[in-house]
Amino acid sequence: MPKLKTHKGLKKRIKITAKGKVKRPKAGKGHLLSGKSGRRREHLRKKTGVSPAFNKIMKRALQGA
C-alpha cells in the first residue's frame, strides 16, 4: 500500500492540540463583516473544536505529515 499524502489545504487550516484534539477557525469571518455585530465578530475570532467523528477523519488526512 502506498504512503498517505498529507492534505496540504487542511494542514494550513487546523492545529492538533497536545491531547490530540483538532482546533479550527470559525466560518463566516472572510468578508461582509460590517453587517455582523461586534459581539458576533469577537466570537468568530476564537478557535473551536471539531466533533469526535471529524477528529478521526482529519487526523487521517494529516497522517502523511
C-alpha positions in Angstrom: 0.0 0.0 0.0 1.4 3.4 -0.9 2.2 6.1 1.7 -0.5 8.5 2.6 -0.1 12.1 1.4 -0.8 15.0 3.8 -3.8 17.1 2.8 -1.9 20.4 2.4 -5.0 22.6 2.5 -6.2 21.0 5.8 -2.7 21.3 7.2 -2.7 25.1 6.8 -6.2 25.5 8.4 -6.1 23.3 11.6 -3.9 22.6 14.5 -3.7 19.5 16.7 -3.6 20.1 20.4 -1.3 18.3 22.8 -4.1 16.0 23.8 -4.9 15.2 20.2 -8.0 17.3 19.7 -8.4 19.3 16.4 -8.8 23.1 16.6 -10.2 25.0 13.6 -11.2 28.6 12.9 -14.8 29.5 12.7 -16.5 30.1 9.4 -18.0 33.4 8.3 -15.1 35.8 9.0 -13.9 36.2 5.5 -15.9 39.2 4.3 -19.2 41.1 4.8 -18.2 41.8 8.4 -19.9 45.3 8.6 -23.3 43.7 8.9 -22.3 41.5 11.8 -22.4 42.7 15.4 -19.2 43.3 17.3 -20.0 40.6 19.7 -20.5 38.1 16.8 -17.2 39.2 15.2 -15.5 38.7 18.6 -16.8 35.2 18.9 -15.7 34.4 15.3 -12.1 35.2 16.2 -11.9 32.3 18.6 -10.9 28.8 17.6 -13.4 26.0 18.0 -13.1 22.2 18.4 -14.2 19.5 15.9 -16.7 16.7 16.6 -15.1 13.3 17.5 -16.2 11.8 14.2 -14.5 14.6 12.2 -11.5 14.4 14.5 -10.7 10.9 13.3 -11.2 11.9 9.6 -9.0 15.0 9.9 -6.2 13.2 11.7 -6.2 10.6 8.9 -5.9 13.3 6.2 -2.8 14.6 8.1 -1.1 11.3 8.6 1.4 11.9 5.8 2.9 14.7 7.8 
